[in-house]
Amino acid sequence: MNRANGVSISILIATRDRAASLLRTLDSLFIPSNTSTEDWEVIVADNGSNDDTLAVCRMFSERYPDHFKFVYESRGGKSCALNQGIPMCQGEVLALIDDDVICHVDYLDAIRSSVADSKECVLQGRVHVDYDGKLPDWFDEHFESMMCKIDLGDNICELPREFWGLNVVLPMGGIAKVGGFCPEMGPGAMGFAEDAEFSRRLRRACYRVVYHPRIVVRHQISSHRLAAFYVLKRSYLIGLSFAYYQEVPGVPLWRYTAYIGKEILRSIPRLLLNLSLARWNLVMRTACERLTSLGFLCQHWRFRIGGRPTLTAPVIPVPRFSSAGQPDIVNANR
């Protein structure tokens, strides 16, 4: 892979049973203006798909042998798939996208220019959201964030939170420093937050995380993700995942339990009032906030009873950075 445009880019996509969606994502990348350059590649890590994902990967491998590679990971979990794909990446920077995004026509050019402007930074790109179907009455900007919309305006700025991995670019050296993704986190494991936990380790290793609005993808949201039950369940699972890398805030667990109980009781009158006034967005907001807190609390009680698992970030062999004698895993709980 050449560096004719100043930087070489590896795009990594973990996927499972989303052949049609993956095809749209790859089609958005393999456009004539991109295929005429040689400084980029795509690696698809298939996490045990049972649909036509393999056929899609073979088609792109045959059409674009200099740009496309794929690998099969039978161990369950998105983190395992990402860790399997990273050693195949030959670029100087790693671009992570999901298998349900459509990349903007100048996605690669935006990465090139943004990396040149912000060397050795982690770059969070902009994410627009496209919805398949009519939005429910309760859906407002609060839930757009839950669907991973990221738009902090047109100016480059420090990202005030952890990054989301559906559109992020990072130096490959960062993986050599902090390890890969924790298999205990993410889809196929706890369901969420593998990227947030990874983001925290990069920050502890002194990497800046910067919002870059030029790097744009469009997140495709299917209609089933707009159902109230899906959003409520997602809120609870997010709370469970947060507990793996966030501590109870500075008080004994029993006292935090009492606090959450009081907050739930206090919210009931407001919930009933909003129900009576048909303020469905406020009803759903309150329910989601309480379910996230409840999931966080329940998971910490599970840790108290059964023990807290150690998050393990595997050391990934990155060819230009790896050295002999590295351990197989690093402790990500530090």
C-alpha beads as a LAMMPS data file, in Angstrom:
LAMMPS data file: protein, C-alpha beads

334 atoms
333 bonds

1 atom types
1 bond types

-500.0 500.0 xlo xhi
-500.0 500.0 ylo yhi
-500.0 500.0 zlo zhi

Masses

1 110.0

Atoms # bond

1 1 1 0.000 0.000 0.000
2 1 1 1.469 3.315 -1.120
3 1 1 1.711 6.607 0.766
4 1 1 1.240 8.741 -2.337
5 1 1 -1.262 10.976 -0.554
6 1 1 0.743 11.385 2.650
7 1 1 -0.758 8.661 4.847
8 1 1 -1.849 5.072 4.395
9 1 1 -5.292 4.138 5.728
10 1 1 -6.706 0.816 6.897
11 1 1 -10.499 0.692 7.250
12 1 1 -11.709 -2.074 9.558
13 1 1 -15.311 -3.294 9.675
14 1 1 -16.589 -5.972 12.058
15 1 1 -19.790 -7.608 10.846
16 1 1 -22.244 -10.371 11.646
17 1 1 -25.285 -11.417 9.595
18 1 1 -25.724 -8.056 7.862
19 1 1 -24.817 -8.931 4.296
20 1 1 -27.162 -6.414 2.650
21 1 1 -26.091 -3.611 4.971
22 1 1 -22.405 -4.478 4.570
23 1 1 -22.819 -4.380 0.792
24 1 1 -24.140 -0.795 0.996
25 1 1 -21.237 0.203 3.222
26 1 1 -18.643 -1.277 0.876
27 1 1 -20.308 0.212 -2.193
28 1 1 -19.980 3.651 -0.607
29 1 1 -16.221 3.122 -0.269
30 1 1 -15.419 1.458 -3.592
31 1 1 -16.249 4.387 -5.847
32 1 1 -14.068 5.436 -8.815
33 1 1 -12.498 8.408 -7.046
34 1 1 -11.301 6.074 -4.288
35 1 1 -10.264 3.045 -6.320
36 1 1 -7.986 5.240 -8.438
37 1 1 -5.751 5.759 -5.380
38 1 1 -3.536 3.165 -3.725
39 1 1 -3.021 4.376 -0.157
40 1 1 -5.980 2.622 1.493
41 1 1 -7.466 -0.800 2.181
42 1 1 -10.560 -2.350 3.709
43 1 1 -10.506 -5.320 6.069
44 1 1 -13.805 -7.012 6.962
45 1 1 -13.811 -9.199 10.070
46 1 1 -16.743 -11.607 9.819
47 1 1 -17.889 -12.645 13.299
48 1 1 -19.527 -15.982 12.482
49 1 1 -22.132 -14.843 9.959
50 1 1 -24.695 -17.346 8.673
51 1 1 -26.057 -15.228 5.819
52 1 1 -24.478 -14.107 2.530
53 1 1 -21.658 -12.133 4.163
54 1 1 -19.004 -14.544 2.860
55 1 1 -20.316 -14.170 -0.704
56 1 1 -20.186 -10.371 -0.399
57 1 1 -16.605 -10.523 0.881
58 1 1 -15.491 -12.883 -1.888
59 1 1 -17.044 -10.614 -4.509
60 1 1 -15.135 -7.555 -3.289
61 1 1 -11.939 -9.565 -2.853
62 1 1 -12.133 -10.649 -6.497
63 1 1 -13.009 -7.185 -7.787
64 1 1 -10.519 -5.235 -5.691
65 1 1 -7.689 -7.579 -4.655
66 1 1 -5.338 -4.657 -3.930
67 1 1 -7.822 -2.906 -1.660
68 1 1 -9.871 -5.581 0.087
69 1 1 -9.187 -8.377 2.590
70 1 1 -11.408 -10.333 4.935
71 1 1 -11.036 -12.699 7.850
72 1 1 -13.419 -15.046 9.656
73 1 1 -13.570 -15.040 13.474
74 1 1 -15.639 -17.845 14.990
75 1 1 -15.353 -16.645 18.599
76 1 1 -18.445 -14.679 19.498
77 1 1 -18.226 -10.939 20.044
78 1 1 -17.456 -7.817 18.040
79 1 1 -14.307 -7.187 20.086
80 1 1 -12.899 -10.584 19.086
81 1 1 -13.606 -9.816 15.427
82 1 1 -11.883 -6.427 15.630
83 1 1 -8.869 -7.959 17.368
84 1 1 -8.629 -10.582 14.639
85 1 1 -8.766 -7.967 11.887
86 1 1 -6.274 -5.461 13.306
87 1 1 -3.102 -7.522 12.579
88 1 1 -4.098 -7.596 8.900
89 1 1 -4.090 -3.791 8.724
90 1 1 -1.064 -2.331 6.948
91 1 1 -1.943 1.348 7.225
92 1 1 -0.428 4.044 9.398
93 1 1 -3.881 4.970 10.659
94 1 1 -6.837 2.746 11.481
95 1 1 -10.342 3.881 10.543
96 1 1 -13.134 2.040 12.344
97 1 1 -16.615 2.082 10.864
98 1 1 -19.695 -0.071 11.386
99 1 1 -21.353 -2.321 8.827
100 1 1 -24.482 -0.139 8.768
101 1 1 -22.995 3.195 7.718
102 1 1 -22.664 4.866 4.340
103 1 1 -19.428 6.802 3.907
104 1 1 -19.482 10.274 2.386
105 1 1 -18.009 10.576 -1.086
106 1 1 -14.939 12.413 0.272
107 1 1 -14.512 10.167 3.317
108 1 1 -10.953 9.117 2.430
109 1 1 -9.839 12.619 1.450
110 1 1 -11.254 13.902 4.729
111 1 1 -9.194 11.363 6.674
112 1 1 -6.031 12.347 4.808
113 1 1 -6.432 16.052 5.468
114 1 1 -7.663 15.609 9.048
115 1 1 -4.753 13.359 10.005
116 1 1 -2.366 15.921 8.550
117 1 1 -3.989 18.622 10.716
118 1 1 -4.087 16.568 13.921
119 1 1 -1.117 14.219 14.024
120 1 1 -1.087 11.566 16.742
121 1 1 -4.677 12.377 17.728
122 1 1 -7.723 10.123 17.809
123 1 1 -10.325 11.605 15.464
124 1 1 -14.061 11.251 16.017
125 1 1 -15.899 11.895 12.786
126 1 1 -19.369 13.322 12.212
127 1 1 -22.302 10.890 12.045
128 1 1 -25.631 11.734 10.435
129 1 1 -28.558 9.378 10.911
130 1 1 -31.010 8.010 8.310
131 1 1 -34.179 6.316 9.580
132 1 1 -36.007 3.490 7.863
133 1 1 -39.625 4.407 8.456
134 1 1 -41.665 6.985 10.343
135 1 1 -40.281 8.216 13.648
136 1 1 -42.455 7.465 16.702
137 1 1 -44.208 10.317 18.533
138 1 1 -41.811 10.133 21.492
139 1 1 -38.647 10.366 19.405
140 1 1 -36.680 13.612 19.842
141 1 1 -33.061 14.827 19.787
142 1 1 -32.291 12.924 23.002
143 1 1 -32.884 9.634 21.194
144 1 1 -30.907 10.734 18.154
145 1 1 -27.875 10.583 20.415
146 1 1 -28.845 7.036 21.387
147 1 1 -28.841 6.194 17.671
148 1 1 -25.230 7.461 17.587
149 1 1 -25.770 10.810 15.908
150 1 1 -22.589 12.865 16.351
151 1 1 -22.678 16.488 15.265
152 1 1 -20.813 19.081 17.314
153 1 1 -20.871 21.674 14.554
154 1 1 -18.451 22.636 11.820
155 1 1 -15.391 23.393 13.936
156 1 1 -12.678 21.047 15.170
157 1 1 -12.811 20.684 18.964
158 1 1 -11.885 18.382 21.816
159 1 1 -14.406 15.567 22.171
160 1 1 -16.015 15.988 25.622
161 1 1 -16.707 12.266 26.117
162 1 1 -15.540 8.847 24.943
163 1 1 -15.561 8.244 21.194
164 1 1 -18.015 5.998 19.373
165 1 1 -16.471 3.426 17.083
166 1 1 -18.820 3.713 14.117
167 1 1 -16.668 6.550 12.709
168 1 1 -13.296 6.997 14.370
169 1 1 -9.684 7.241 13.115
170 1 1 -6.642 6.535 15.277
171 1 1 -2.889 6.036 14.888
172 1 1 -1.901 2.376 14.685
173 1 1 0.709 3.126 17.337
174 1 1 -2.121 3.641 19.819
175 1 1 -3.055 -0.033 19.580
176 1 1 0.561 -1.005 20.154
177 1 1 0.495 1.083 23.342
178 1 1 -2.868 0.167 24.887
179 1 1 -3.781 -3.199 23.364
180 1 1 -6.896 -4.219 21.477
181 1 1 -10.559 -4.365 22.393
182 1 1 -11.645 -6.148 25.567
183 1 1 -13.548 -9.360 24.658
184 1 1 -15.701 -8.884 27.759
185 1 1 -17.232 -5.734 26.213
186 1 1 -19.370 -4.978 23.183
187 1 1 -21.915 -6.849 21.025
188 1 1 -21.747 -10.571 21.623
189 1 1 -20.580 -9.951 25.221
190 1 1 -22.040 -7.171 27.397
191 1 1 -23.653 -5.586 24.359
192 1 1 -22.122 -2.110 24.385
193 1 1 -19.214 0.158 25.331
194 1 1 -16.226 -1.700 23.858
195 1 1 -15.354 1.554 22.077
196 1 1 -15.917 3.731 25.164
197 1 1 -13.641 1.526 27.266
198 1 1 -11.001 1.539 24.509
199 1 1 -11.293 5.327 24.280
200 1 1 -10.551 5.654 28.001
201 1 1 -7.347 3.639 27.679
202 1 1 -6.168 5.810 24.789
203 1 1 -6.768 8.934 26.848
204 1 1 -4.833 7.452 29.756
205 1 1 -1.993 6.891 27.277
206 1 1 -2.090 10.674 26.598
207 1 1 -3.817 10.585 23.209
208 1 1 -6.069 13.560 22.501
209 1 1 -9.545 12.694 21.217
210 1 1 -10.672 15.346 18.743
211 1 1 -13.930 15.871 16.871
212 1 1 -13.303 16.335 13.135
213 1 1 -16.467 17.325 11.227
214 1 1 -15.076 16.621 7.754
215 1 1 -14.972 12.842 8.284
216 1 1 -18.624 11.985 7.619
217 1 1 -20.703 8.813 7.571
218 1 1 -24.460 8.244 7.607
219 1 1 -25.744 5.703 10.132
220 1 1 -28.595 3.598 8.759
221 1 1 -31.226 2.854 11.421
222 1 1 -33.687 0.051 10.672
223 1 1 -37.302 0.349 11.820
224 1 1 -37.021 -2.245 14.605
225 1 1 -34.521 -0.005 16.444
226 1 1 -37.235 2.648 16.724
227 1 1 -39.570 0.430 18.752
228 1 1 -40.079 1.528 22.361
229 1 1 -39.189 -1.919 23.716
230 1 1 -35.866 -1.914 21.845
231 1 1 -34.928 1.538 23.158
232 1 1 -35.888 0.668 26.756
233 1 1 -33.954 -2.602 26.665
234 1 1 -30.977 -0.829 25.114
235 1 1 -31.003 1.723 27.944
236 1 1 -30.819 -1.033 30.576
237 1 1 -28.011 -2.856 28.751
238 1 1 -26.042 0.378 28.416
239 1 1 -26.173 0.688 32.204
240 1 1 -24.907 -2.886 32.593
241 1 1 -22.003 -2.167 30.253
242 1 1 -21.034 1.094 31.976
243 1 1 -20.554 -0.806 35.229
244 1 1 -17.655 -2.749 33.722
245 1 1 -15.441 0.316 33.553
246 1 1 -17.112 2.895 35.812
247 1 1 -17.181 2.757 39.593
248 1 1 -20.085 3.667 41.855
249 1 1 -19.566 7.409 42.494
250 1 1 -17.738 7.682 45.808
251 1 1 -20.192 6.069 48.239
252 1 1 -20.843 2.544 49.575
253 1 1 -22.976 0.407 47.273
254 1 1 -25.863 0.192 49.749
255 1 1 -26.024 3.985 49.946
256 1 1 -25.939 4.307 46.170
257 1 1 -28.756 1.734 46.023
258 1 1 -30.831 3.870 48.376
259 1 1 -30.119 6.939 46.245
260 1 1 -31.231 5.214 43.027
261 1 1 -34.351 3.926 44.790
262 1 1 -35.249 7.451 45.884
263 1 1 -34.662 8.820 42.393
264 1 1 -36.970 6.176 40.910
265 1 1 -39.707 6.955 43.467
266 1 1 -39.336 10.702 42.904
267 1 1 -39.719 10.258 39.163
268 1 1 -43.049 8.407 39.406
269 1 1 -45.273 11.514 39.879
270 1 1 -43.529 13.266 36.986
271 1 1 -43.880 10.127 34.865
272 1 1 -47.616 9.905 35.611
273 1 1 -48.116 13.603 34.883
274 1 1 -46.377 13.328 31.528
275 1 1 -48.428 10.236 30.737
276 1 1 -51.659 12.101 31.474
277 1 1 -50.556 14.994 29.263
278 1 1 -49.395 12.638 26.474
279 1 1 -45.833 13.994 26.626
280 1 1 -44.480 10.754 25.257
281 1 1 -40.940 12.002 24.693
282 1 1 -40.595 12.968 28.373
283 1 1 -42.103 9.664 29.462
284 1 1 -39.551 7.744 27.392
285 1 1 -36.659 9.950 28.506
286 1 1 -37.451 9.373 32.162
287 1 1 -37.913 5.636 31.678
288 1 1 -34.637 5.309 29.756
289 1 1 -32.659 7.317 32.319
290 1 1 -33.976 5.207 35.203
291 1 1 -33.352 1.942 33.364
292 1 1 -29.750 2.930 32.636
293 1 1 -29.208 3.727 36.326
294 1 1 -30.892 0.475 37.328
295 1 1 -28.756 -1.572 34.947
296 1 1 -25.601 0.079 36.291
297 1 1 -26.673 -0.662 39.873
298 1 1 -27.715 -4.262 39.203
299 1 1 -24.416 -5.057 37.511
300 1 1 -22.440 -3.687 40.460
301 1 1 -24.455 -5.890 42.808
302 1 1 -23.616 -8.867 40.588
303 1 1 -19.966 -7.926 40.909
304 1 1 -20.339 -7.680 44.689
305 1 1 -21.893 -11.151 44.884
306 1 1 -19.993 -13.051 42.191
307 1 1 -16.777 -11.068 41.840
308 1 1 -15.719 -8.440 39.332
309 1 1 -14.189 -9.803 36.130
310 1 1 -10.879 -8.413 34.946
311 1 1 -11.079 -6.742 31.568
312 1 1 -8.347 -8.116 29.334
313 1 1 -7.094 -6.086 26.398
314 1 1 -5.040 -8.429 24.179
315 1 1 -1.748 -7.173 22.838
316 1 1 -2.198 -6.971 19.087
317 1 1 0.753 -7.623 16.761
318 1 1 1.041 -4.381 14.796
319 1 1 3.913 -5.069 12.347
320 1 1 5.676 -1.688 12.476
321 1 1 5.296 -1.351 16.253
322 1 1 5.290 -4.845 17.774
323 1 1 8.358 -6.128 19.555
324 1 1 9.452 -9.482 20.870
325 1 1 8.560 -10.516 24.372
326 1 1 5.234 -8.702 24.710
327 1 1 2.629 -10.390 26.938
328 1 1 -0.517 -11.915 25.418
329 1 1 -2.856 -9.649 27.405
330 1 1 -2.767 -6.470 29.394
331 1 1 -4.965 -5.533 32.327
332 1 1 -7.504 -2.954 31.132
333 1 1 -8.943 -2.292 34.594
334 1 1 -6.058 -0.025 35.547

Bonds

1 1 1 2
2 1 2 3
3 1 3 4
4 1 4 5
5 1 5 6
6 1 6 7
7 1 7 8
8 1 8 9
9 1 9 10
10 1 10 11
11 1 11 12
12 1 12 13
13 1 13 14
14 1 14 15
15 1 15 16
16 1 16 17
17 1 17 18
18 1 18 19
19 1 19 20
20 1 20 21
21 1 21 22
22 1 22 23
23 1 23 24
24 1 24 25
25 1 25 26
26 1 26 27
27 1 27 28
28 1 28 29
29 1 29 30
30 1 30 31
31 1 31 32
32 1 32 33
33 1 33 34
34 1 34 35
35 1 35 36
36 1 36 37
37 1 37 38
38 1 38 39
39 1 39 40
40 1 40 41
41 1 41 42
42 1 42 43
43 1 43 44
44 1 44 45
45 1 45 46
46 1 46 47
47 1 47 48
48 1 48 49
49 1 49 50
50 1 50 51
51 1 51 52
52 1 52 53
53 1 53 54
54 1 54 55
55 1 55 56
56 1 56 57
57 1 57 58
58 1 58 59
59 1 59 60
60 1 60 61
61 1 61 62
62 1 62 63
63 1 63 64
64 1 64 65
65 1 65 66
66 1 66 67
67 1 67 68
68 1 68 69
69 1 69 70
70 1 70 71
71 1 71 72
72 1 72 73
73 1 73 74
74 1 74 75
75 1 75 76
76 1 76 77
77 1 77 78
78 1 78 79
79 1 79 80
80 1 80 81
81 1 81 82
82 1 82 83
83 1 83 84
84 1 84 85
85 1 85 86
86 1 86 87
87 1 87 88
88 1 88 89
89 1 89 90
90 1 90 91
91 1 91 92
92 1 92 93
93 1 93 94
94 1 94 95
95 1 95 96
96 1 96 97
97 1 97 98
98 1 98 99
99 1 99 100
100 1 100 101
101 1 101 102
102 1 102 103
103 1 103 104
104 1 104 105
105 1 105 106
106 1 106 107
107 1 107 108
108 1 108 109
109 1 109 110
110 1 110 111
111 1 111 112
112 1 112 113
113 1 113 114
114 1 114 115
115 1 115 116
116 1 116 117
117 1 117 118
118 1 118 119
119 1 119 120
120 1 120 121
121 1 121 122
122 1 122 123
123 1 123 124
124 1 124 125
125 1 125 126
126 1 126 127
127 1 127 128
128 1 128 129
129 1 129 130
130 1 130 131
131 1 131 132
132 1 132 133
133 1 133 134
134 1 134 135
135 1 135 136
136 1 136 137
137 1 137 138
138 1 138 139
139 1 139 140
140 1 140 141
141 1 141 142
142 1 142 143
143 1 143 144
144 1 144 145
145 1 145 146
146 1 146 147
147 1 147 148
148 1 148 149
149 1 149 150
150 1 150 151
151 1 151 152
152 1 152 153
153 1 153 154
154 1 154 155
155 1 155 156
156 1 156 157
157 1 157 158
158 1 158 159
159 1 159 160
160 1 160 161
161 1 161 162
162 1 162 163
163 1 163 164
164 1 164 165
165 1 165 166
166 1 166 167
167 1 167 168
168 1 168 169
169 1 169 170
170 1 170 171
171 1 171 172
172 1 172 173
173 1 173 174
174 1 174 175
175 1 175 176
176 1 176 177
177 1 177 178
178 1 178 179
179 1 179 180
180 1 180 181
181 1 181 182
182 1 182 183
183 1 183 184
184 1 184 185
185 1 185 186
186 1 186 187
187 1 187 188
188 1 188 189
189 1 189 190
190 1 190 191
191 1 191 192
192 1 192 193
193 1 193 194
194 1 194 195
195 1 195 196
196 1 196 197
197 1 197 198
198 1 198 199
199 1 199 200
200 1 200 201
201 1 201 202
202 1 202 203
203 1 203 204
204 1 204 205
205 1 205 206
206 1 206 207
207 1 207 208
208 1 208 209
209 1 209 210
210 1 210 211
211 1 211 212
212 1 212 213
213 1 213 214
214 1 214 215
215 1 215 216
216 1 216 217
217 1 217 218
218 1 218 219
219 1 219 220
220 1 220 221
221 1 221 222
222 1 222 223
223 1 223 224
224 1 224 225
225 1 225 226
226 1 226 227
227 1 227 228
228 1 228 229
229 1 229 230
230 1 230 231
231 1 231 232
232 1 232 233
233 1 233 234
234 1 234 235
235 1 235 236
236 1 236 237
237 1 237 238
238 1 238 239
239 1 239 240
240 1 240 241
241 1 241 242
242 1 242 243
243 1 243 244
244 1 244 245
245 1 245 246
246 1 246 247
247 1 247 248
248 1 248 249
249 1 249 250
250 1 250 251
251 1 251 252
252 1 252 253
253 1 253 254
254 1 254 255
255 1 255 256
256 1 256 257
257 1 257 258
258 1 258 259
259 1 259 260
260 1 260 261
261 1 261 262
262 1 262 263
263 1 263 264
264 1 264 265
265 1 265 266
266 1 266 267
267 1 267 268
268 1 268 269
269 1 269 270
270 1 270 271
271 1 271 272
272 1 272 273
273 1 273 274
274 1 274 275
275 1 275 276
276 1 276 277
277 1 277 278
278 1 278 279
279 1 279 280
280 1 280 281
281 1 281 282
282 1 282 283
283 1 283 284
284 1 284 285
285 1 285 286
286 1 286 287
287 1 287 288
288 1 288 289
289 1 289 290
290 1 290 291
291 1 291 292
292 1 292 293
293 1 293 294
294 1 294 295
295 1 295 296
296 1 296 297
297 1 297 298
298 1 298 299
299 1 299 300
300 1 300 301
301 1 301 302
302 1 302 303
303 1 303 304
304 1 304 305
305 1 305 306
306 1 306 307
307 1 307 308
308 1 308 309
309 1 309 310
310 1 310 311
311 1 311 312
312 1 312 313
313 1 313 314
314 1 314 315
315 1 315 316
316 1 316 317
317 1 317 318
318 1 318 319
319 1 319 320
320 1 320 321
321 1 321 322
322 1 322 323
323 1 323 324
324 1 324 325
325 1 325 326
326 1 326 327
327 1 327 328
328 1 328 329
329 1 329 330
330 1 330 331
331 1 331 332
332 1 332 333
333 1 333 334
